Amino acid sequence: MKITVINGGMRHGSTWHCKEAILKAIGEHTETEVTEFSLPRDLPHFCVGCYQCFLKGEQSCPHAAFVQPIAQALCQSDLIMLASPVYGLDVSGQMKACLDHLCYQWMSHRPSAAMFRKLGLVVTTTAGMGLRRTGKTMRLSLKYWGVQKIFTFAKPVAAMRWEEIPDRKRKQIEQSAQVTASGILRAAGRGARLRKPFFRSLLFAMMAGMQKKNDWNPTDREHWEKQGWLSGARPY
Ligand SMILES: Cc1cc2nc3c(=O)[nH]c(=O)nc-3n(C[C@H](O)[C@H](O)[C@H](O)COP(=O)(O)O)c2cc1C
């Protein structure tokens, strides 16, 4: 299984250890090839809102040299893992900056056909609050990129450091990682037989309708035309 991880931080803290536990659990059952990006090291910029990605194409982003290796790895993977600690009741700023750079591949713009066959996983930890909202921020990107099935691993660790977590709780987290890994492996085994999310089909049809009328962004429209999506073809 090809896995791409985006770490929304550089610390080897609780979120990183949760992510590692899941990778280890998956690796016990299948061969894995893991590509990891850690932020801000691998994308040390904020989106500047220049609209070049939307209007001229993703290669025109001033930060394309950082963004495109991430986007390509995502496209080549079977499982996409987004991992962020809770900061101020949401994802870390560096994770949000990365997700902003990838907005051009939302279904409202130029989704990649490859995304529609992928599994996603969001991983987050908090001292106490904010798991739901943080998970949702990452899940929304995966969902609007078109990802087929999304898993969530969210743990209230009540700690500033992984080492502070009592042994018993760390064991529970590791057991929980096994359960998440089993779910992912089952879904990967089902492949094309996985249920197609109704919301995704509905949104895709709405976006196709919108792109047919699109006279404001030829780059987006051409993308949809080229894939045959304006003549009824579907990526799922
Ligand atoms: C800048 C910052 C903001 C944080 N904001 C919150 C918060 O809003 N709610 C909360 O319960 N914990 C918050 N925390 C605690 C972390 O979410 C928690 O310790 C998390 O497990 C850290 O993950 P890590 O070990 O992977 O870095 C914050 C920590 C930092 C450094």
The ligand as an ORCA input file, in Angstrom:
! r2SCAN-3c Opt
* xyz 0 1
  C      -0.042     26.484     20.164
  C      -0.809     25.398     20.844
  C      -2.189     25.476     20.892
  C      -2.941     24.490     21.527
  N      -4.297     24.600     21.545
  C      -5.017     23.687     22.209
  C      -6.444     23.809     22.289
  O      -7.053     24.684     21.701
  N      -7.135     22.901     23.012
  C      -6.498     21.888     23.676
  O      -7.171     21.113     24.333
  N      -5.153     21.698     23.564
  C      -4.399     22.574     22.856
  N      -3.031     22.411     22.766
  C      -2.433     21.186     23.282
  C      -2.195     20.172     22.164
  O      -3.336     20.048     21.340
  C      -1.870     18.767     22.681
  O      -0.878     18.789     23.651
  C      -1.472     17.862     21.515
  O      -1.563     16.517     21.927
  C      -0.073     18.177     21.014
  O       0.244     17.335     19.960
  P       1.763     16.966     19.592
  O       2.337     16.274     20.831
  O       1.644     16.059     18.444
  O       2.465     18.252     19.302
  C      -2.273     23.379     22.126
  C      -0.884     23.297     22.046
  C      -0.152     24.270     21.422
  C       1.340     24.157     21.333
*
